[in-house]
Every structure is written in structure tokens, then in C-alpha cells.
């Protein structure tokens, strides 16, 4: 089992997503349960290490 660190996104939209990708991060949304969807940002390098 592993843990991926996520941070709540402060900005949303196409421009904000492009800035995240330029910073080697990517946008994601966490869905589940009865909670509202949560927009987060993930580190590309860390996520890629766990996906391989």
C-alpha cells in the first residue's frame, strides 16, 4: 500500500491547470461517499513512481 500526497487546489480552470502542469503537477478530483467532490493537485513524479 502507498500514500500519495495531495493538496487542495486554490485555482481552477484551464489556465490554472496549465500552470500546474508546468510545475510538474496535475489536477485531479476526488469523488466518494456523501461528500462534495474535492479538487486537488498531485505531484506527477510521485504519482508516476507508484503507478509503475
C-alpha positions in Angstrom: 0.0 0.0 0.0 1.2 3.6 -0.6 0.1 7.1 0.0 0.1 10.0 -2.5 0.2 13.5 -1.1 -2.5 15.8 -2.5 -3.1 19.5 -1.9 -6.4 21.3 -2.3 -6.4 23.4 -5.4 -6.7 27.1 -4.9 -7.4 27.9 -8.5 -9.4 26.1 -11.2 -9.8 26.4 -14.9 -7.7 25.9 -18.0 -5.0 28.5 -17.1 -4.6 27.2 -13.6 -4.3 23.6 -14.9 -1.7 24.6 -17.4 0.3 26.3 -14.6 0.1 23.1 -12.5 1.4 21.0 -15.4 4.3 23.5 -16.0 5.2 23.0 -12.3 5.2 19.1 -12.8 1.9 18.7 -11.0 -1.6 17.8 -12.4 -5.1 18.4 -11.4 -7.5 15.8 -10.1 -10.9 15.5 -8.4 -11.7 13.1 -5.5 -15.2 11.7 -5.5 -16.8 9.5 -3.0 -19.3 9.0 -0.3 -21.7 11.7 0.5 -19.1 14.4 0.5 -18.9 17.0 -2.3 -16.2 16.5 -4.9 -12.8 17.9 -3.9 -10.4 19.5 -6.5 -6.8 18.6 -5.7 -3.4 18.8 -7.2 -0.9 15.9 -7.3 2.8 15.7 -7.9 3.4 14.0 -11.3 6.7 12.4 -10.2 5.4 10.9 -7.0 2.3 9.6 -8.8 4.3 8.1 -11.6 6.6 6.2 -9.2 3.6 4.5 -7.6 1.9 3.7 -10.9 4.9 1.9 -12.3 
